[in-house]
């Protein structure tokens, strides 16, 4: 039943992946999700003829995948590699069953291509889509050793499943909603390298007086610029020529440190 040992298809896919590409690249993923399109008025609005029995609407396109440059929200997916996609967003499976259309992508490898037939504004198009690997925003397999960054006594890291288990227990019972929401909703990266940056702790120092109770906060922006990743934060801090380092966290919590003193404190702590 595949609970402990994967089914034959999974093992075969894994071994063929290594044989053909010399490394494991993962199961293919389309990079978008579908909404059923069974309402006849919605179908007419999207340019489908009354007799057209195929087609589900492209709903959510994940920005870090090739689909973002090929598809638009509101496109109607009619077929994948010649397999018709029903109004329910499914394709035929085995004898009398149906399965989500993304199943066809999982039979290939990340980096391979598939052919999609879509309807866009009443016009039918055939497009080639490179399949991607499913990358969650809150990853279960972070870099080793864990990434972190320290500036002026503020310690930052990346939100991951191991981090949440370490801080809040195996079931994340004590984890705040700002951390669990992107995990529970299976949020995906919106661009390459996308990460959620977290302030884990504040070290005791003259610079951080009154701030040491601030921890487990999501960093939203630095000096007014939205944070894209931990590397992005490091680059902005390193290149900052402003008088102040301003960090804006969730719940509208700001922290400002004098740039020269914060960087001097870091150099002193290294020595």
N, C-alpha and C positions, 0 to 999 in steps of 0.2 A: 504493500500500500504506500510505500515511499516515505513513511514518517521518519525512519532512521536511515535506510539506504535509499538513495534516489532511484527513481524508476529507470528502466532501460533507456528511454529516450533522452533523459538528462545526462546519463553517463556517456552515451554515444555522442551527444552534442559536444560535451566537454573534451572527449578524446579526439574527435575530428578537428576541433578548434586548435588543439596543440599540434596535430599532424599537419594541418594546412598552413597555419600561421606562425608556428614555433613558439607561441605563448597563448595564455588565456586572455581573450578580449571580452568575453561575456556574451550573454544572450542579446540579440538585437532588440532595439526598442524604437518605436516610431517617433517618440518625442512629443506626442499630443494625445489628448483624450477625446472621446466622442460623446455626444448627447443623442439619445434616440430621437428620431424625427418621424413620429407616427401621426402627428397632427396635420391634417390635410391643408389647413390654412397656412401653417408655418411652411409646409413644403411648397405651396404656391408662391409664398412670399420670397422664397429662396430660388425660384426659377425652375422648379421641377414640374414636369407635365403630370397631369392627373393619372395617366396610365403608368408612370414611372414607379416601380415597386422597390427600387433600391435607393440607398442613400441615408447616411447619418451625418449630423453636423459636427464639424471640427469645433471643439469647445475650448480647450485649454492647450495652448502651444507653449512648450517649455523653452525659455529664451536661450538656454545654454546648449541647445541641440540644433542640428542642421535644419530641422523642421521650421525654425523661426524665419529662415530665409526663403522657404519654399511655399509655405502655407499661410493663410490668413484666417483669423477667427471668422466663422460664418461660411467658410467653404463647406461643400457637401461632398463627403467621401463616397464614391460609387463602387470602387473596386480596389483591391490590393493584389498585384501580380496576377490579374485576371480573375480573381475570386470576388464575386459580387458581395458587397456589404449591404446587409438588410437594413430596414428602417430602425431595427433595434440595435444597430451597431455591431452585429454579430455576423459570422460566416459559418457555412456548413462545417460540421466536425464529425468524423466517422460516419456512421450510417444515418442515424435520425436525430443527432444532437446538433447544437449550435454553440459557438464559443466566441468570446470577444475578438474583434478583428486584429488586435495587437498580437494575438497568438501566432499569426503568420510571420510577424517580425521575429518572434522568439525562435523560429525554426532556422534563422540565419544568425550571423555573427555581427557584432558591432563593427562598423566600417564597410560592410557590404551594402548593396543598394536594392531597393525595390521600386516597382512602378506603381504609381497611384493614378487613378482616374478620378478627377474631381469636377464638381460643378461650381463655377464662380460667377455670380451675377448673371445667371442664365446661360453661360457659355461653358461647354465642356472642354477640359484640358487634361493632357497626360503629362505627368511630372515625374522626375526621378528623385528619390529621397534616400540620402545616406542614413543608415541606421546608426543609432547612438547607443551608448551604455547608460543604464539608468543610474543617475547620480543624485542621491538625496541631499538636501541642504544640511540636515543633521545626520552626518554619516556615522555608521557603526564601525568603520574601519579607518580611524584617523592616522595621521603621520606618526611615525615612531622614531625617536621619542616625541612626546606631545609638543606642539608649537606653543610658544609663549613669548611675551614681550613685556619689558619693564621700563617705565619712564617715570622719574620723580616719585617713586614709591607706589605707583599704580601698576598692578599686575594684570595683564590681559592674556586671554587664550581664546580658543575656538570652541563653539558649542558643538559637542558630539555626544553620542550615546554613552561612551565610557565616562565622559565628564559628568553627565547627569547621574549615572549610577554611583560614581564616587561621592558626589555632593549630596544626593537626595535619596539614595537607596535603590535597590534593584527594581522596584516598581515605580520609581519617581514620585512617590506619594507626597513628598514635601516640595516638589519642584514647582516654581511659579508658572502661571499660565504663559508668560512671555517666552518661556523655554519649551514647554510641552506642546503649545499650539502648532509650531512648524513641524514638530515630530509627529503629532497625532494626525495631522492633515497630509502627511507624506509630501511636504513641500519639497520642490526641486530647485536646483540652482537656476537662476535666471540669466546668468552669464558665466563665462569661463572663470573659474577660481572663486566664485561667490561663496562667502562664508558669513556666519553670524559671529561677531566678536563680543566677548563677555569680559567684564571686569570681575575677576575672581576675588581679589583681596587688595587691601591698601596697607602698605607697611608703615610702621610708626616712624615719623620723622617730623622735624620742624615744618617742613613743607606741607605735610599732610595733617596737621593739627585739626581735629574736629571732623576728619574724613574717614577715620579708621573703621567706623561701623558700616561704611559703604562697601557692599560686596554683592556678587551674583547679580550684576546689572548688565543689561544689554546696551552696548555702545551704539548709538544711532549716527552720530556725526562728529567730525573733528574740525574745528575752526569753520563751521558752517557747511562743510562738504560731507555728503553721505558716505558712510563707511561701506566698502565693497568686500574687504577681506582683511585678515591680520597683516599680510604683506603690504596692502594699501595703507593701513594705518602707520606702519613702520616707516614707509617711504615719506609720508606726509610729515611725520614728526621730525625725521632726519633732515628734511629740506626746509623746515619751517623757519622763516626769518622774522615772524611777527614777535611782538613783545610777550604775548601770552599763548599758552597752549590751552585751548578750550575744548572740553569733552562734554558732549550732551548725551545723557543716558535716558532710558525709558522713564516714564512718569515725570517727564520734564525736569529732570535733575541735572543741573550744570555743575561742572568742576573746572576751575581755571588755575593754572600753575604758571609762574613766571618762566619763560622759555630758558633763559640763561641759567637760572638756578636749578631748574629741573635737570637739564643736561649735565650740569656740573656735578650734581648729586649722583647721577648715574656713573659718571667717570670715576668719582671718588669711591663708589661702592665696588667697582671692578678692581681698583688698585688695592 
